[in-house]
Amino acid sequence: QTTNLPMADPSNRVALQVAGSTVLGTAALVYFWKRYHNSPPLNTELEREIEFDDKQYGGLIAAQVLVNHGVKKLYTLTGGHIAPILVGSKALGIKVVDVRDEVTAAFAADATSRLIGVPGVACVTAGPGLTNVITAVKNAQLAQSPLVLLGGATTDILKGRGSLQDIDQRAMLEPHVKCFEHVSCVGEIAPALERAFAVSMAGTPGPVMVEFPLDLLYPEATVRQWYEREMRGGTSIGSKLVAWYVRRHVNRIFDAPQPLPLYRPLLPVHPLAGQAQVARARNYLLKAQRPVLVIGSQAVLDLAGIALLVKAVESLGMPTYLSSMARGLLGADHPLQMRHRRSVALRQADVCVLAGVTCDFRLGYGQSISSGAVLISANRDPVDLRKNRTPTLGILADPSQFLRQLATVLADSTAAQWEPWMAVLRDHQAAREKEIDAMGERECQFMNAVKVCRHIDAALTDSSVLVADGGDFVGTASYIVQPRSPLSWLDPGVFGTLGVGAGFAVAAAESRPNSVIWCLYGDGAFGWSIAEIDTWVRFKLPIVAVIGNDACWMQIRRDQHDVFGDDVAAMLRYTSYERVAEGFDAKGFLVQREEDLPGVLAQAQEIALGGCPVIVNCLLDRLDLRRGSASL
């Protein structure tokens, strides 16, 4: 006879729900009692002696797997469903960083994976805890960032019965993750987490979700005591059947095999370009007169290979544009790096090499590249490889490794023939810099955003990390502020998500404890981060948040006003954000004159390194430098 009585079976669920209240219920109870009561019980006494060390509870097992995978920080907002994971993580030496909004925890996990090459981990409670992280999880998915999300859930025995914060979490999260793992017993915790880490990094990286019912995370003795109190020892057939069913549920959680979580991390394997593909790319470039190389975030996923990637780019000698996480790859003033008028260069190029870059809206859906150009694209994702435009040579491979392979067969053989083209592009750069400088000379009531960004750039050191969270002000900064080294620029990526700043800054500060984290905010975007000033203060994070405060959603207002003559919903106030900072025991500065800014930035950097975060509220006039820049 089978001894299964799963709640997922509708007949079982209905029978238990109506038991003792109707004739049908009584008949159902008799049926199940006769069928199952003589079956061999599995440790049906709740008071039985615990047969294993009760200190080895589910939350601690989960924490041990995190340790095995090199996780040093766990980002969270606490909740009863997940408390054992947090306590277990602290016990094993993982730093638990608790924030003020679950979305911040997920953003921090995303940024951690980008900065250190190990999947970042966020742990959030059930129901509202998970609904709060959807934006960050989707951002990680589109940014191809390997994130492991641990989520609490109600017990399996109470699913669908009105338990606290019980919703269909799979239906909510599954469209936004590479895989959704539900753990149903203690013995599944370690294998499920092992799979999660492997899947998050394999192929096209992305987020994964592991769901933990709360009763398999707590110590067995505690869980058995909970259920014992709830049953209250009834003597009717219905009460005995319910007690039997509950005991069976508890035994299944804890009696399953519990392998020690000492597995070796499963290392992902990424495809290499074939020799024939590399040879074809070489032949195209040998004939090229006007090549352009565009490098995106996917090319810097292999952190161990970044130095080799830089060497390969220098060896190839092509004019190079860097985007998103690849910003800073070549330092601040590398002769190969072009920073302006990319669309002009792409229209004039005869060979375009995309390394981890998709032909989405940022490249005009592929139309920014000349129709007569040879398009060589290397990408880990088969969909992104051919999105909107089929490349002349499409290579499903890690883009960093492809460039390194290409450099070995093309090194230094074409630099001379490309020098006239390099001179043309340098002239484009110089012309655009003059336009930006001219915009910076405009008289303003408050400050000019161009000059503010020039001063920020001058204040940076070689170890500075930049976090970008905003629209118009951040767009202006991207023209002017130059990251000093690889992996020193963090922005949301293709999703264009506002609100990433606080979480990204927390992760950067925790990953680079000896660096000042410069968080560049628009005043609209800063609204999402205000509560997290408390997190920055509690953890003494060296963050300088510079707010470009023009009292509006400028990137939207500009075009909206041009088209409709109306700025409805696009206006804000010159809010005193420096006073908000002081309320959280951070340091705040208000800057209205350009001559005061260099001194304030120097002072802010010194204060931040002392463990006190700083908010610099820069009042700006509204400029037209980026007219027509809104992407729709």
N, C-alpha and C positions, 0 to 999 in steps of 0.2 A: 504494500500500500504506500502511496505517496504521502509525505508528511508536509507538503507545501500548502499554505493557505495565503497566497499573496493578495495584498490589498488592491493590486492592479487589476485583479480579476473582478469584473463587475458583479458577478453573482455573489462572491464572497463579501464584497463591500456592502451591497444592498442588504444581504442577510444580517450582517452585524448592525447596520444602521437601524433596521426596523425591529431588531430582536426585543422580545418582551413587551411590545406595545400593541401588536396585532396578532390575529390568528396566523397570518402568513409568516410573521416573525417567529412565532412559537414553533411552527412547522420547520422553518429553516434551522432554528437552533437544534431541534431534535435530529434533523438530518446530519448536520455537521458534527454533533456530539457523537452520534453512532458511528460516523465514518472515521473520526480521528481520535476519539478518546483512548482507544486501546493501542494506538501507535506508540512505539518506543519514544519516550520523552528525551529531550536534549537539555539536561541540567535545568529542569523546570523550577527548582527552588531558587527564588531570588536571593535567599540568605546563604547560598552555597559559598564555600571558601574560595577566594580568588586564587587561581592557579598560576598566575604570573605576577611579576613585580608590578604593582599598581602604579608605580611612578612612570611606567612606559605607556603613557596614554596617547590617544590619537593625535592631539595637538603637538606633542613632543616628537612623534614620528614624522609628522609633516615638516616640522622645523629641521629635523635631521637631514631630510632630503634637500632642503634649501641650503644647508651648510655644505652638503656634498657637491652642490653645483656652484659653489663659490659665492653665494648670496651673502652680502655683508650688511645690507640695509633692507628693512621691510617697511613699506609705507602703508598707513592705515588710518582709519577713524574707527574707534573701538565700538564693540557691540557684543552682547551676550552670546550670539551665535558663533563668534570667532575668538573669544577670549582665550581658549586653550592654545590656539596657534600663536597668539601674541606672547603669552606667558612662556610657552615652550621655546619660542625664538629667542627671547631675552635670556633664558636659562642656558642656551647653547652659544651665546655670544653674538647673536645678530642684533644690530642696533634697530630698535623699533622707533620709527619716526611717525608720530601721530599728528595729523593735520586737522583742519577745521571743516573740510568738505571732502567727501570721498573722491570727487573728480580730481582734486589736487593730488591725492594719493596715486591715482592711475596715471596722471600726467607725469608725476615724478618717476614712476616705474618706467614709463616710456623713455624719458630722457636718460635715465640710468643705463638702460640697455644701449642707447646710442653712444654713451660716453665711455663705458667700460667693457662692452662686448659680451657681457653676461646678461641674460634676460632679467629685466627689472621685475620685481614682484610687488603687487599691491594686494592687500587683504581687506575685504569690506564685508559688512554684515548683510543679512538677508533683506529682501524686499526693497525698501527705499534706498538702502545702501547700494544696491546694484543698479537701481534705476538712475541714481545720481552719476554713475560712471560711464553711461553709454556713450556720451560725446567723446570722452577721452579714449575709450576703447576703439571707437570708429576712427578717431584720429590716428591711433597707432596702426590700425589695419591699413589705412590709406598711405601712411608714411612707411609702411613695411618695417615696423619696429617690433622686435620679439618681446612680448610682454606676457607674463604669467599672472593671471587674476585668480585669486582665491576668494571664493564667496561662501558665506554661511547660508544655511537653509533650515527650514523646519525638519523635524524627524520624518522619515519615510512613512511611519505609521500614521502620521497626522496630515499628510499631504491631501489637499482638497477638502479638509474638514473644518476650515475656518481658523486654523492656527495663526498665531501672531506673525505678521509679515510674510505669509505664505502666498506666493504668486507663482505662475509658470515661468520660472527664470530661464529655462532652456529656450522657450519660444522667444523670449525677449533678447537674449544674448547671442543665440546661435548664428543669426545672420551676420554678425559682426566679428566672429572669431574663426580661427582655422579649425578648432575642434572644441567641443563642450564635453567635459568628463564629469559624470556623476558618480560619486563614491558611495557605496552602500554598506560597507563593513570595514573594520579597522585594517584587515588584511589587504584591502585594495588601495590604501592611502599611498604607500610608497610607489607601487607600480604606476598608479594614475599620474602621480607627479613626475615620475621619470618620463612617461610618454609626453606629458605636457611640455617639459623643457625641450625634448627632442623635436617635437612638432613645431614649436614656436620658432626654431632656428632653421629648420630644414627648408630647402628650396627658397621660395619667397617668404621671408620672415613675416611674422605677424602675431597678434595676441591669441592666447588660448584661455579657456575658463575651466576651473576645477571647482565643483560644487560639493560642499561638505554638510550633510545633515548634522545638527549640533550634537546629537547624542553619541555619535561615534568619535567625537573629539575629546570628550570629558573622560576622566577616570572611570573604570567599570563600576567600582563600588558606589561612586556618586550617582551614576546613571541608574543602577539597580535600586538605590534608595528612592530616587525620584519616582520611578514607576510603582514601587511598593506603596508609597504614600497615596498615589492617585487611585489605586485599585480598591483600597479600603475593605478587602476581605468579604465580599458578598457570598451568600450560600446558595443562591438560585442557580439553575442550569445556565442561564444567560450570563451571570456574573462569573461563573467558573470558566465558561467558554472564552469570555473576554480576557480573563486572567491568563488562561492557557495561551491565547493568541499573543498577548503582550509579552509573556515570558519567552515565547518562541522568537518574537522579534528581537528581544534583547540578546538572547543567546546567539542568534545568527550574526549580530553585530560583532560579538566578542569571541565566538568560538571558531570563526574562520581562521585559516592559517595566517600567521603574522610574520612574514619574512622580515628580517632586519633590513632597514633601509640603507644598505651599504653598497648599492649598485654603483658601478662606474657610470659617470655621465655619458649619455649617448651622443657622440659628436656628429654633427651634420656633415654630409658630404655634398659639395657643390660642384656642378658640372664644369668641365674645362672646354674651351673652344678646341675644335679639331684642328689638326695641322693644316689641312686643306683650307679651312676657313681663314686661319691666320695668314696663309700664303696669299689668298685672294685679297684680303685687306691690305697686305703689303703691296701688292701689284697696283691696286687702286691709288694708294698714296704715293707710290713712285711716280705716277703720271700726274699727280695733282699739282696745281699751281696756287690754289687758294683754299687750303684745307681749314677746317674749324673743328676743334674738339670741345664737347660740352660734357662736363662731369657732374653727376648728381649724387644724391645721398646714398644710393645703393652701392656706389663704388667705395664707400668708406665703412661698410658694414664689417669688413675684415680688418679689425683693428691691428692685428699682428702684422698685416701686410702693408700698412700705410707708408712706412718709410720706403719700401720697395716700390709702391705706387708713385710716390713723388719722384723717385729716381727714374722710373719708366717715363713719366710725363716729360721730365727734363730731357731725357734721351730722345724721345720722339720729336720734340722741338716744334710742335704745332701751337698756333695761337689757341689759348684755352680760356673757356668761360666756366666758372664754378657756380653751382646753385645749391641752395638749402644747406644740408649738413656738410657738403663739400667745400663751402666757403672756408677760407683759411688754410686750405690744403697746401698752398704754395707760399704761405706767409703773406706779408703786407704789400710788398712792392716787387713781386717777381716779374722779370721782363716778358715771360710767356703769358702772363695773366692779363686778360682783357675784361674790363668791368662795365663798359658802357656800349650802347648801340649794338646789342647782340643781334637784334632782328635784321639790322642792315648787313652785318657780317654774314648771317645765315643766307640771306637772299643773294649775296654775291659769291658765296662759296661754291667750289666745284666738287668738293668732297666734304661731307659732314659726318663726324663720328660721335655718336651718342653713347656715353658710358653710364648706364643706369639711369637714363632719362627717357621719359615717356612723351609722346607727341600728343599732349593734352592741351588745355587752354593756354598754358605757359609758352607753348611753341606754336600757337595758332592752329592747333589740331593738325600739325604737320605742314600747314601751308606757309609758315614762316621760312621754311627751307625751300630753296629754289627747286622747281619741278625738274630741272635738268641736272641737278646735283646727284652724285652718288651718295646714297645714305647707308652708312654702316652703323648698325645698332647692336649693342651687347646688353643683355638684360637677363636677370634670373627668372622673370615672370613671363610665361608664354603669351599671355594676353597683352601685357604692356609692350612687349616686343613689337607687336604689329598693330597696336591701337591707332586708328585713324589714318595710318599710312604704312604701307608695306615697304620695308627697307630693301634696298638693293642686295644687301648682305645682312641677314638677320642671324644673330649668334645667341643661342640660349645658353648662357654661361655667366659666371660671376664677372662683372665688368672690370673689377680691379685686376683679376687674374688675366683677363683677356688683354688689357693694356700692357701688362708685364710680359705676356707672351709676344705681343706685337713688337715691343721694344727690343726684344732679343734678335729679331730678324730685320729691323729697320733702323737700328741705332745710328744716329748722326749722319745718315746718308742723304738727307734731303734738306737740311737746314739752309744751305746756300740758295737753293732754288725757291725757297719760301720767303726769303728776306724782303723782296719788294712788296709782297702781300702783308708782311708784318709791319712794314713802314706805313702802308695805307691804313691799317687798323690803329696804329699808334696815333696817326693824325686824327682819326675819329675820336679816340680817347681824349686827346688834348682839346678838341673843339667842344666836346661835351663838358669837360672840366671848366672851360671858360664860361659856358652857359650857367653852370651851377654857381660859379663864383659871382657872376653878375647878379644872379638871384639873391645871393647872400649879401649884396651891397644895398639892397632896398631898405629905405628908412622904415622903422617900425615903432609902434607905440611901446610894445614890450620887447620881445627878443625875436630874432630871425632864426627859424629852425635850421637853416643851413649852417649858420655860425655856431649854434648850439652843438650840432653834430660834429663840426670841426674841433670844438673844444673837447668833446667826449673822446674823439679819436686821439687827440694829443695826450689825454690822460691815461690811455691804456698802457699796460706793460706787457711783456712777452707772455706772462702767465694768465692774463685776463681772459675771462670767459664771458661771452655776450649772449643774452637771452632776448629774443625779439617777440614782443606781444603788442600788436597794434596795427593800424592801417596806414594813414598818411605819414605820421611822424616816423614810424619804423621804415616805411618805404623810402623816405628821404634819407634816413640813416644808412640804408643799404647801398646808396650811391656813394657815401662818404666814409662811414666807419669801417675800418678794415680789420678783420680778425687777424691775430698775429701768428696763429699756429693751427695745425689740423685739430678738428674736434673742439673748436673754441667758439662756434656759432651754433645756437639752437633756435630753430623756428618751427612752427607747427607742421609745415609741409603743405602738400597739395590741398588739404581740407580747408586751409585758411582759418583755422579755429582761433577765435579770440578767447582769452582766459587761460592760456597755457602758462603764462608767465610765472605765477607763484610756484606751481609744481615743478616746472623746469628749473627754476632758480634753486629750489630746495635740493633737487637731485644734483645739480651742478656743484652746489656748495658742499654737499656730502661726499661727492666723488672727487672734488678738487679742494680739499680743506685749506690749502695754503694760497689759494687764488681769490682775488676779488671777483665776485659775480656781478656784472653790470647788466641790469635788467632794464631794457629800453621799452617804455610804455607809451602808448597813446592814452590820453585821459579817459577815453571811453573804455578801453580794454582794462585799465587799472581797476575799474569797479569790481571786476570778478576776483581780484586778489586781495582786497582790503582786509578781510578777516584773517588771511594767512600771514599778515604782519605779526600776529601773535605767535604763529609757528616759528617764524624767523627769529623772533626775540627769545622764545623759550629754548631754542637750540643754538643760540648765539652764532647765527650764520653770517658770513662776511658778504652781505648783499648790499649793493648800491642800486636803488631803483630810481631811474631818471624819468620823470613824467613830462612829456611834451604836451603841455596843457593849452590848447587853443579853444577850449570851451565849446567843442562841437564834435560830431562824427564827420570829420572833414572829408575823408575819402568819399563818403556818400553825399554829404551836403553839396560839394562842389558841382558834381554832375547833375544832381537832382535839381539844384537851383537853376542851372543853365537850361535844363530841359523844360521845367515846369514853372520856374519863377517862384518857387515855394520851398522853404527849408523845414517844413513840418517834421517833427520827430527827429530832427538831425541836430538840434541845439542842446548844449549843456551849459554849465556855469563854470566860472573860474573858481572852482572849489579849492578850499584850503587843505589840500592833502597833507601838507606838512604838519598841520595841527592834528589830523587823524593819526599820523604816525606817532606823535607825542602821546596820544591817548593809549597807545599800545606799548609805551616805554621804548619805542625806537627813537632815532634822532631825525628831525625833520628840518629842511631848509626851504625857504621860499626865495626864488631868484627871479628878479624882474629886469635886471640890467646885465648886458653882456660882460662888462668889465668885472663883475663880481663872480662870474661863473668859474673861471680857472681856479681861484682860491677855494671856492666851495667844493669843487670836485676833488681837489687835493685833500682837503679836510675830510670829506666824506670817505675817501679811500682809506685814510688813516684810522678813522673811527670804526669802519667796517672790519678792518683787520684786527681790531681790538675786541671783536665779538658783538658789536652792536650794529644791527642793520640800519641803513640810512635811506630816507626818501627825499629826493631833490625835486621840488615842484617848480618846473620852469614855465613861466607864462610866455606864450608865443602869440605872435600875430598870425593871421591866416595867409598862406602863400599859394601861388598857382604853379609851383614847380612841377607838380604831378597831375596837371589837368588831363583828364581823359584816361587816367590810369586804372580806374575801377574795372575789374574783370567780372563779366557777367556771362 
